[in-house]
Amino acid sequence: MLTVGDKFPAFKLAAVKAGPEGLGGPGKSFTEISSDSDAGKWKIVFFWPKDFTFVCPTEIAAFGKLAGEFTDRDAVVYGVSTDSEFVHLNWRVYNDDIRDLPIPMLADIKRELSEALGILDKEAGVPLRATFIVDPDGTIQWVGVNGLNVGRNPQEVLRILDALQTDELCPCNWEKGKDTLKPEALFKAA
């Protein structure tokens, strides 16, 4: 599995557009998103195993609710599974929690991105619940991976992004607005 310090793989995937415009019907709902999209921004790329499941929409909706917070931090959020863009669109139409999702849903139907990242579950052949924070240069700065049956915490992903963007030493449970660690001050006190 790729990890911190590795370059995020190049990709070009079909996607259901973000927001209500993503429900414009076939031909109007789709776009293409690549590793070159949103150049110069931080990227949060999270994967879920399958559409039309139980845990997945809770996570997707939670990321959607934080979309404005990520935007405020000059970051974009991409959600990805190995389902097609047509399945994504159908799921959004019929699921109230993700109908107006403000983030795009990418379709890794060939599993190329999931395989390149090394996040496919060995038995089920679907992506694990993996989340990557990628800096504006395309380098992975954080990875979190959960098994298929346990949801993740998007608020924690936002906290980690805040910490990474300080470019300073952040103590355990650090939150935006709190003091970072200053090693020179620690040595002077000793």
Summary of the structure (lengths in Angstrom):
residues: 190
radius of gyration: 17.4
end to end distance: 41.2
largest distance: 65.6
contacts: 564
relative contact order: 0.20
helix: 29%
strand: 24%
